[in-house]
Amino acid sequence: MVRIVSVSPDQPSDAPIPFAVVAGLCAAEGLTALAVLAPPPATFDPVPLAAMLAEGVGDMAYLHEHTALRLEPTGLLPSARAILAVALPYQSDSGSDGLRRARYAAGKDYHNLLRPKLGRIGRALEQRGGWNYRAACDSAPLNERTLAQLAGLGWLGRNGLLIAPDAGSYRVLGFLLTEAPLAPRHGGHGEDRCGRCTACETRCPTAAISGRRVISERCISYLTIEHRGVIPRALAERFAGWWFGCDLCQEVCPWNRFAPPAGDARLLGADRETELLAVRAETFDAHFAARAIRRIGYERFRRNLLVALWSLGRHDDYRPIIAEALPLVTAQAQELGTTA
């Protein structure tokens, strides 16, 4: 949200705010990986975005919207004079060898944790000089990874994720566009250090990583989170138990041996298989309250469990899911060639 307040004549509006001040505000919110950059001109190369859209993004139709904003660094706040970029580590501990979900979804939805942190920083700056601001955390058409790379928070790896040599990739990104004259501060990283390593490309079971691009419609994360239809059998048989997201390309990344602990305890959590399998339509919302998993809804949740259990050969466990006769689940069962 952009807030507008009055500024008294004696309030300085152009004196650069030292980075130490910004770092102190961020530290109070538990944010230690940060950088400040002056808004770059609207020179983001449109070719990669156009190529991705041309290749197909499946059910992520929203990527076709507001493409101009994605190429305009300050499109969300044209008056912005600085961009604060932060990275918040999430749970990096390995999960179960059975049913598995992405680590970032272990605890509370990071959108609802990181965006308020940035909002409080924005308000603190606003109180100093009446500067408008806009906080974003994967919640607006912002070219986040490119901005984070320009800010020096890491480089874009072969798996399309931002990687830092001292923190790996188990991190979520957030940005604060502000009119405040923040002193620029580079994060110290950005040089590509993947080298000849192709571990992520080799490990991906669905061959979704190719030529430093992620093919959305082959990616397990896309298929379990964004895809609204039936998952093709040829891909489903390679899921190896993943029911929400996938971390395989991160698990094999050598840089993740340096991954720090979660930056907020609310990002931590665990899912017991017995509890997952016991979730029903009437308990779904309460069970996943305030978690990212809730956004896929009950029917896709059950579709994902069916595919994950089927990929593990656990027939007795997925038969009750098919027996519910949910339309999407029934269609998925037919695709897999199995019945209750």
C-alpha positions, 0 to 999 in steps of 0.5 A, spaced: 500 500 500 502 507 498 501 511 504 501 519 503 503 523 509 504 531 509 512 533 510 514 539 514 518 544 511 524 543 515 524 535 514 530 533 509 528 530 503 534 529 499 539 527 504 542 520 503 540 515 508 546 511 511 545 504 509 547 503 517 540 506 518 536 501 513 540 495 516 538 497 523 531 497 521 531 490 517 535 487 523 529 489 527 525 484 522 530 479 522 532 480 515 540 480 515 541 479 507 539 485 504 542 490 499 539 497 496 540 499 489 538 505 485 532 504 480 535 501 474 532 504 467 527 500 464 532 496 460 530 489 462 531 485 456 524 483 454 527 477 450 527 472 456 520 474 458 517 473 451 521 467 450 518 464 456 511 466 454 512 463 447 514 456 450 508 456 454 506 457 462 500 452 462 495 455 467 500 461 469 496 465 465 497 471 470 504 471 467 501 474 460 498 480 464 502 486 466 508 484 462 510 492 461 510 492 469 515 486 469 519 490 465 519 497 468 523 496 475 519 502 478 512 501 475 509 499 481 511 506 484 514 510 479 516 516 484 521 511 487 528 513 488 531 506 491 529 499 491 531 495 498 532 488 496 532 482 502 532 475 502 529 471 508 532 464 509 526 458 510 527 451 512 533 447 509 532 441 513 531 435 509 524 432 509 521 425 509 523 419 504 515 418 503 510 423 502 514 430 501 513 437 500 517 443 498 521 446 504 518 453 503 511 451 505 513 448 511 510 453 516 506 459 515 505 462 508 511 467 507 507 472 503 504 473 510 510 474 514 515 477 509 511 483 506 509 485 513 516 486 515 517 490 509 511 494 510 514 496 517 520 498 514 517 502 509 513 506 515 519 507 519 522 511 513 515 514 511 515 517 518 522 520 517 521 524 511 513 522 508 516 518 503 511 513 499 513 506 499 510 499 496 512 493 499 512 486 494 513 479 496 512 475 490 505 478 490 506 483 484 508 484 477 515 485 479 521 482 475 524 479 482 530 475 481 533 480 476 532 485 481 535 481 486 541 479 482 542 486 480 542 488 487 548 483 489 544 478 493 546 472 488 546 469 481 541 466 477 543 458 477 541 453 472 535 451 475 532 459 475 533 460 482 537 465 486 543 462 489 548 466 494 555 463 495 554 464 502 547 462 503 545 457 497 538 458 494 533 456 500 530 463 501 524 467 499 525 474 496 522 481 498 522 488 495 521 495 498 520 501 493 521 507 496 521 515 495 526 515 501 533 517 498 537 510 501 544 510 500 546 504 495 549 498 497 551 492 493 550 485 496 557 483 494 554 477 489 552 476 482 557 473 478 555 466 476 558 461 479 555 455 477 561 453 472 560 446 469 556 443 474 549 440 472 547 437 478 540 440 478 539 439 471 541 431 471 537 430 478 530 433 475 526 427 474 522 430 469 527 433 465 524 440 466 531 444 466 534 445 460 539 450 457 538 454 464 531 454 463 525 451 467 520 448 462 514 450 467 509 444 464 514 439 466 516 441 473 513 438 479 512 444 482 508 447 477 504 441 476 502 440 484 501 447 485 499 451 479 496 446 474 489 445 475 488 439 470 490 432 470 497 430 471 500 426 465 502 419 467 509 419 464 510 425 469 506 422 474 510 416 475 517 420 476 514 424 482 517 419 487 512 422 493 512 429 492 505 432 493 506 439 493 512 443 490 519 439 489 526 441 492 530 436 488 534 441 484 536 445 490 537 438 494 543 437 489 546 444 489 553 444 492 552 451 494 546 449 499 551 446 504 552 453 506 544 454 507 543 458 514 537 456 518 530 459 517 530 467 518 523 466 522 521 461 526 514 461 523 517 458 517 518 452 520 514 446 520 512 438 519 507 434 516 505 427 519 503 422 513 497 420 518 495 427 519 495 428 511 491 422 509 486 424 514 485 431 512 478 431 509 474 437 505 471 439 512 477 440 515 482 442 509 481 449 511 483 449 518 488 444 517 492 448 512 490 455 515 495 461 514 499 456 510 501 456 502 498 449 501 491 452 502 491 456 496 491 449 491 484 447 494 482 440 497 480 437 490 487 438 487 490 437 494 487 430 494 489 429 486 496 430 488 496 425 494 493 420 489 499 421 484 504 422 490 502 415 493 501 412 486 508 414 484 511 410 491 506 404 489 502 405 495 496 402 493 492 401 499 493 408 501 491 412 495 484 407 494 480 411 499 482 418 495 479 415 489 473 412 493 471 420 494 469 420 487 472 427 486 471 429 479 479 431 478 481 425 482 477 420 478 480 423 472 487 423 474 485 415 476 483 414 469 490 417 467 494 413 471 490 407 469 488 405 477 481 404 480 479 404 488 
